[in-house]
Amino acid sequence: METLMQAVSNGTKRLFWAAIIQLTLLQALWNTNIEEDCMVFSEPEVVLIPEGKFIMGNDKGASVEAPAHQVAVRSFYIAKYEVSNAEFVTFLNAEKEHLNVTEKGEIFYNDLKIASLKCEHACMGWEPEILYKDGRFEVAEGKKSYPVVLVSWFGAQKYADWLARVSGRPYRLPTEEEWEYAAGEGKRHLKWAGVSKVGRLSEYANLCDDGCMVKEWRYKNLHDGFPGRAPVGSFKPNGFGIYDMTGNVSEWCGESFYVYTTQKEGALTIPDPYQHTIRGGSWLNSPKGATTTVRFTSPAEQCDVSVGFRLARSLSSQTPATLTNEVGGTAHQSDSGSL
Protein backbone atom coordinates (compact mmCIF):
# COMPACT_ATOMS: atom_id res chain seq x y z
CA MET A 1 0.00 0.00 0.00
CA GLU A 2 2.84 2.40 0.89
CA THR A 3 4.57 1.73 -2.41
CA LEU A 4 1.34 2.41 -4.28
CA MET A 5 0.86 5.73 -2.44
CA GLN A 6 4.42 6.80 -3.25
CA ALA A 7 3.88 6.00 -6.90
CA VAL A 8 0.71 8.07 -6.96
CA SER A 9 2.49 10.90 -5.17
CA ASN A 10 5.43 10.87 -7.58
CA GLY A 11 3.09 10.80 -10.56
CA THR A 12 1.16 13.77 -9.18
CA LYS A 13 4.37 15.71 -8.70
CA ARG A 14 5.46 15.00 -12.27
CA LEU A 15 2.10 16.15 -13.58
CA PHE A 16 2.30 19.26 -11.42
CA TRP A 17 5.74 20.26 -12.66
CA ALA A 18 4.84 19.43 -16.24
CA ALA A 19 1.86 21.78 -15.90
CA ILE A 20 4.09 24.50 -14.43
CA ILE A 21 6.57 24.18 -17.30
CA GLN A 22 3.75 24.31 -19.84
CA LEU A 23 2.24 27.39 -18.23
CA THR A 24 5.66 29.07 -18.20
CA LEU A 25 6.15 28.39 -21.90
CA LEU A 26 2.66 29.67 -22.67
CA GLN A 27 3.34 32.84 -20.65
CA ALA A 28 6.60 33.42 -22.50
CA LEU A 29 4.82 32.98 -25.82
CA TRP A 30 2.05 35.33 -24.67
CA ASN A 31 4.58 37.99 -23.63
CA THR A 32 6.37 37.68 -26.96
CA ASN A 33 3.12 38.20 -28.84
CA ILE A 34 2.26 41.20 -26.67
CA GLU A 35 5.68 42.76 -27.34
CA GLU A 36 5.23 42.26 -31.06
CA ASP A 37 1.63 43.45 -31.15
CA CYS A 38 1.80 46.37 -28.72
CA MET A 39 2.95 49.73 -30.07
CA VAL A 40 5.71 51.27 -27.98
CA PHE A 41 6.24 54.95 -28.70
CA SER A 42 7.17 58.14 -26.90
CA GLU A 43 5.69 61.57 -27.30
CA PRO A 44 7.97 64.62 -27.37
CA GLU A 45 8.25 67.10 -24.55
CA VAL A 46 6.46 70.19 -25.80
CA VAL A 47 6.30 73.88 -24.97
CA LEU A 48 3.08 75.89 -25.22
CA ILE A 49 3.70 78.95 -27.36
CA PRO A 50 1.23 81.78 -26.64
CA GLU A 51 -0.62 83.47 -29.45
CA GLY A 52 0.67 86.80 -30.62
CA LYS A 53 1.81 89.03 -33.44
CA PHE A 54 5.32 89.63 -34.74
CA ILE A 55 7.18 91.01 -37.74
CA MET A 56 8.17 88.05 -39.90
CA GLY A 57 11.03 88.23 -42.37
CA ASN A 58 13.94 90.58 -42.87
CA ASP A 59 14.21 93.40 -45.40
CA LYS A 60 18.01 93.39 -45.00
CA GLY A 61 18.42 89.67 -45.61
CA ALA A 62 18.22 87.57 -48.76
CA SER A 63 15.42 88.30 -51.23
CA VAL A 64 13.35 85.33 -50.02
CA GLU A 65 13.32 86.81 -46.50
CA ALA A 66 11.62 90.01 -47.69
CA PRO A 67 9.41 91.87 -47.31
CA ALA A 68 9.13 91.99 -43.54
CA HIS A 69 5.45 91.73 -42.68
CA GLN A 70 3.23 91.46 -39.63
CA VAL A 71 1.90 88.02 -38.78
CA ALA A 72 -0.62 86.82 -36.19
CA VAL A 73 -0.06 83.32 -34.81
CA ARG A 74 -2.46 81.20 -32.79
CA SER A 75 -1.28 79.35 -29.69
CA PHE A 76 0.34 76.00 -30.44
CA TYR A 77 2.71 73.45 -28.97
CA ILE A 78 6.21 72.83 -30.29
CA ALA A 79 8.68 70.11 -29.33
CA LYS A 80 11.54 71.14 -27.06
CA TYR A 81 13.94 68.92 -28.99
CA GLU A 82 14.60 67.79 -32.54
CA VAL A 83 13.47 64.24 -33.35
CA SER A 84 16.23 61.78 -32.45
CA ASN A 85 17.55 58.67 -34.18
CA ALA A 86 15.94 56.49 -31.50
CA GLU A 87 12.52 58.07 -31.98
CA PHE A 88 12.66 57.76 -35.76
CA VAL A 89 13.73 54.10 -35.59
CA THR A 90 10.70 53.37 -33.39
CA PHE A 91 8.54 54.73 -36.21
CA LEU A 92 10.38 52.72 -38.87
CA ASN A 93 9.93 49.45 -37.01
CA ALA A 94 6.28 50.20 -36.25
CA GLU A 95 5.53 50.88 -39.93
CA LYS A 96 7.93 48.33 -41.49
CA GLU A 97 5.12 46.50 -43.30
CA HIS A 98 4.78 49.62 -45.48
CA LEU A 99 8.52 50.03 -46.04
CA ASN A 100 10.92 48.88 -48.71
CA VAL A 101 14.70 49.24 -48.33
CA THR A 102 16.57 49.32 -51.61
CA GLU A 103 20.11 48.12 -52.29
CA LYS A 104 21.19 51.77 -52.26
CA GLY A 105 19.88 52.13 -48.71
CA GLU A 106 16.87 54.24 -49.69
CA ILE A 107 13.77 53.72 -47.56
CA PHE A 108 10.42 53.96 -49.32
CA TYR A 109 7.04 54.17 -47.61
CA ASN A 110 4.89 52.62 -50.32
CA ASP A 111 6.08 54.76 -53.25
CA LEU A 112 7.42 57.74 -51.26
CA LYS A 113 11.09 58.08 -50.42
CA ILE A 114 11.15 58.91 -46.70
CA ALA A 115 14.80 58.42 -45.68
CA SER A 116 18.18 57.04 -46.61
CA LEU A 117 20.56 54.83 -44.65
CA LYS A 118 23.48 56.11 -46.69
CA CYS A 119 24.70 59.64 -47.26
CA GLU A 120 23.92 61.09 -50.68
CA HIS A 121 25.41 64.61 -50.61
CA ALA A 122 28.27 66.32 -48.73
CA CYS A 123 29.08 63.11 -46.85
CA MET A 124 32.47 64.06 -45.34
CA GLY A 125 33.30 60.70 -43.78
CA TRP A 126 29.72 59.94 -42.81
CA GLU A 127 29.15 56.67 -40.95
CA PRO A 128 25.64 55.12 -40.98
CA GLU A 129 23.69 55.75 -37.77
CA ILE A 130 20.50 53.85 -38.59
CA LEU A 131 21.14 50.24 -39.51
CA TYR A 132 18.89 47.65 -41.14
CA LYS A 133 19.48 44.05 -40.01
CA ASP A 134 17.31 40.96 -40.35
CA GLY A 135 14.23 42.94 -41.22
CA ARG A 136 14.50 45.43 -38.36
CA PHE A 137 15.99 48.88 -37.91
CA GLU A 138 18.37 49.80 -35.09
CA VAL A 139 20.52 52.76 -34.08
CA ALA A 140 24.31 52.53 -34.13
CA GLU A 141 25.97 52.49 -30.73
CA GLY A 142 26.19 55.90 -29.08
CA LYS A 143 23.93 57.64 -31.61
CA LYS A 144 20.43 57.27 -30.10
CA SER A 145 20.22 60.84 -28.79
CA TYR A 146 21.57 62.51 -31.93
CA PRO A 147 19.04 64.28 -34.17
CA VAL A 148 17.94 62.13 -37.07
CA VAL A 149 19.10 63.26 -40.50
CA LEU A 150 18.88 61.85 -44.03
CA VAL A 151 15.10 62.18 -43.70
CA SER A 152 13.07 63.65 -46.54
CA TRP A 153 10.10 65.98 -46.12
CA PHE A 154 7.92 62.96 -46.88
CA GLY A 155 9.63 61.10 -44.03
CA ALA A 156 9.14 63.92 -41.55
CA GLN A 157 5.48 64.19 -42.57
CA LYS A 158 4.94 60.43 -42.32
CA TYR A 159 6.49 60.39 -38.85
CA ALA A 160 4.15 63.18 -37.72
CA ASP A 161 1.13 61.42 -39.22
CA TRP A 162 2.08 58.14 -37.51
CA LEU A 163 2.58 59.72 -34.08
CA ALA A 164 -0.69 61.60 -34.40
CA ARG A 165 -2.46 58.35 -35.22
CA VAL A 166 -0.99 56.20 -32.43
CA SER A 167 -1.11 58.91 -29.75
CA GLY A 168 -4.46 60.44 -30.64
CA ARG A 169 -2.94 63.94 -30.53
CA PRO A 170 -2.69 66.32 -33.53
CA TYR A 171 1.07 66.22 -34.15
CA ARG A 172 2.37 67.74 -37.36
CA LEU A 173 5.27 69.74 -38.75
CA PRO A 174 5.37 73.41 -37.75
CA THR A 175 4.44 76.05 -40.26
CA GLU A 176 7.15 78.53 -41.21
CA GLU A 177 5.33 81.23 -39.28
CA GLU A 178 5.14 79.11 -36.15
CA TRP A 179 8.77 78.11 -36.51
CA GLU A 180 10.07 81.69 -36.80
CA TYR A 181 7.78 82.95 -34.04
CA ALA A 182 8.99 80.21 -31.65
CA ALA A 183 12.66 80.51 -32.61
CA GLY A 184 12.81 84.29 -32.24
CA GLU A 185 10.78 84.34 -29.00
CA GLY A 186 7.69 85.96 -30.44
CA LYS A 187 7.71 89.70 -30.94
CA ARG A 188 11.26 89.95 -29.55
CA HIS A 189 12.32 88.42 -32.89
CA LEU A 190 15.90 87.68 -31.83
CA LYS A 191 18.51 87.26 -34.56
CA TRP A 192 19.30 83.71 -33.46
CA ALA A 193 17.36 81.40 -31.14
CA GLY A 194 18.12 82.64 -27.62
CA VAL A 195 20.51 85.46 -28.45
CA SER A 196 21.19 88.40 -30.77
CA LYS A 197 24.91 88.82 -30.00
CA VAL A 198 27.22 86.68 -32.10
CA GLY A 199 29.78 86.55 -29.30
CA ARG A 200 27.43 84.41 -27.19
CA LEU A 201 26.16 82.24 -30.02
CA SER A 202 28.20 79.18 -29.06
CA GLU A 203 26.24 78.97 -25.80
CA TYR A 204 23.04 78.39 -27.75
CA ALA A 205 23.93 76.87 -31.12
CA ASN A 206 26.01 74.22 -32.84
CA LEU A 207 27.32 75.84 -36.02
CA CYS A 208 30.36 75.43 -38.28
CA ASP A 209 32.80 76.75 -35.67
CA ASP A 210 36.59 76.81 -35.45
CA GLY A 211 36.64 73.00 -35.16
CA CYS A 212 34.02 72.25 -37.80
CA MET A 213 34.45 69.07 -39.83
CA VAL A 214 34.51 71.13 -43.05
CA LYS A 215 37.66 73.22 -42.70
CA GLU A 216 36.94 75.63 -45.56
CA TRP A 217 33.59 76.60 -44.02
CA ARG A 218 34.83 77.25 -40.48
CA TYR A 219 33.80 80.40 -38.65
CA LYS A 220 36.83 81.02 -36.48
CA ASN A 221 35.21 83.29 -33.90
CA LEU A 222 32.95 80.49 -32.62
CA HIS A 223 33.76 77.45 -30.52
CA ASP A 224 30.90 75.11 -29.64
CA GLY A 225 32.97 71.95 -29.14
CA PHE A 226 31.32 69.77 -31.80
CA PRO A 227 32.85 69.21 -35.27
CA GLY A 228 29.51 67.84 -36.51
CA ARG A 229 26.10 67.32 -34.94
CA ALA A 230 25.58 67.25 -31.18
CA PRO A 231 23.10 65.20 -29.13
CA VAL A 232 19.77 67.01 -28.89
CA GLY A 233 19.58 69.55 -26.07
CA SER A 234 23.35 70.01 -25.70
CA PHE A 235 23.14 73.82 -25.70
CA LYS A 236 21.12 76.44 -23.87
CA PRO A 237 17.43 76.79 -24.80
CA ASN A 238 15.90 80.01 -26.01
CA GLY A 239 13.52 82.04 -23.87
CA PHE A 240 10.59 79.74 -24.68
CA GLY A 241 12.58 76.73 -23.46
CA ILE A 242 13.24 75.25 -26.93
CA TYR A 243 16.60 73.73 -27.84
CA ASP A 244 18.63 73.76 -31.07
CA MET A 245 16.38 75.98 -33.17
CA THR A 246 19.55 77.60 -34.39
CA GLY A 247 22.11 75.12 -35.67
CA ASN A 248 22.69 71.40 -35.07
CA VAL A 249 20.35 70.36 -37.90
CA SER A 250 18.17 72.42 -40.19
CA GLU A 251 14.47 71.63 -39.86
CA TRP A 252 11.71 70.87 -42.35
CA CYS A 253 8.56 72.99 -42.12
CA GLY A 254 5.13 71.76 -43.10
CA GLU A 255 4.14 73.75 -46.15
CA SER A 256 5.54 74.24 -49.63
CA PHE A 257 7.85 77.18 -50.23
CA TYR A 258 6.05 80.44 -50.96
CA VAL A 259 6.99 84.04 -51.66
CA TYR A 260 6.11 86.65 -49.04
CA THR A 261 3.65 89.37 -49.99
CA THR A 262 2.02 92.33 -48.24
CA GLN A 263 -0.59 93.09 -50.89
CA LYS A 264 -4.01 93.18 -49.27
CA GLU A 265 -5.73 90.89 -51.77
CA GLY A 266 -2.66 89.21 -53.19
CA ALA A 267 -2.31 85.44 -52.76
CA LEU A 268 1.03 83.99 -51.86
CA THR A 269 2.69 82.47 -54.88
CA ILE A 270 4.14 78.97 -54.74
CA PRO A 271 7.04 78.66 -57.21
CA ASP A 272 7.13 74.87 -56.93
CA PRO A 273 4.79 72.76 -54.76
CA TYR A 274 7.50 70.09 -54.48
CA GLN A 275 9.95 72.54 -52.90
CA HIS A 276 9.65 72.69 -49.13
CA THR A 277 11.13 75.15 -46.68
CA ILE A 278 13.98 74.35 -44.30
CA ARG A 279 14.75 76.59 -41.31
CA GLY A 280 17.33 77.19 -38.61
CA GLY A 281 20.68 76.43 -40.19
CA SER A 282 22.86 73.51 -39.12
CA TRP A 283 26.31 72.46 -37.98
CA LEU A 284 27.42 73.25 -41.55
CA ASN A 285 26.34 76.91 -41.46
CA SER A 286 27.96 80.15 -40.39
CA PRO A 287 25.99 82.57 -38.18
CA LYS A 288 24.82 84.45 -41.28
CA GLY A 289 23.23 81.29 -42.66
CA ALA A 290 21.44 80.37 -39.44
CA THR A 291 19.43 83.40 -38.37
CA THR A 292 15.77 83.06 -37.42
CA THR A 293 14.70 84.62 -40.75
CA VAL A 294 16.92 82.62 -43.15
CA ARG A 295 14.96 80.36 -45.50
CA PHE A 296 16.26 77.44 -47.54
CA THR A 297 14.31 75.20 -49.91
CA SER A 298 14.74 71.61 -50.97
CA PRO A 299 12.80 69.00 -52.97
CA ALA A 300 10.44 66.93 -50.84
CA GLU A 301 12.39 63.69 -51.46
CA GLN A 302 15.82 65.18 -50.64
CA CYS A 303 17.76 63.45 -47.81
CA ASP A 304 20.67 65.42 -46.37
CA VAL A 305 23.17 64.96 -43.52
CA SER A 306 22.39 68.44 -42.21
CA VAL A 307 18.57 68.32 -42.27
CA GLY A 308 16.21 66.87 -39.67
CA PHE A 309 12.97 68.07 -38.09
CA ARG A 310 10.96 68.72 -34.95
CA LEU A 311 7.24 68.41 -34.33
CA ALA A 312 4.50 70.88 -33.54
CA ARG A 313 1.07 70.09 -32.13
CA SER A 314 -2.21 71.93 -32.50
CA LEU A 315 -4.16 72.73 -29.34
CA SER A 316 -7.09 70.77 -30.77
CA SER A 317 -8.36 70.14 -34.27
CA GLN A 318 -7.77 73.77 -35.25
CA THR A 319 -5.76 74.65 -38.33
CA PRO A 320 -2.27 75.87 -37.41
CA ALA A 321 -2.00 79.63 -37.89
CA THR A 322 -4.00 82.37 -39.57
CA LEU A 323 -1.64 85.07 -40.73
CA THR A 324 -2.37 88.69 -41.49
CA ASN A 325 -0.23 91.05 -43.48
CA GLU A 326 0.75 94.54 -42.40
CA VAL A 327 -2.31 96.15 -43.98
CA GLY A 328 -4.76 93.77 -42.34
CA GLY A 329 -5.72 91.37 -45.13
CA THR A 330 -5.37 87.62 -44.75
CA ALA A 331 -2.04 86.69 -46.20
CA HIS A 332 -1.87 82.95 -45.67
CA GLN A 333 -3.77 80.10 -44.10
CA SER A 334 -1.39 77.29 -43.24
CA ASP A 335 -2.43 73.75 -44.11
CA SER A 336 -1.22 71.06 -41.72
CA GLY A 337 -1.82 68.49 -44.45
CA SER A 338 -1.47 64.70 -44.33
CA LEU A 339 -0.06 62.44 -46.94
Summary of the structure (lengths in Angstrom):
residues: 339
radius of gyration: 25.1
end to end distance: 78.1
largest distance: 106.1
contacts: 1091
relative contact order: 0.17
helix: 27%
strand: 23%
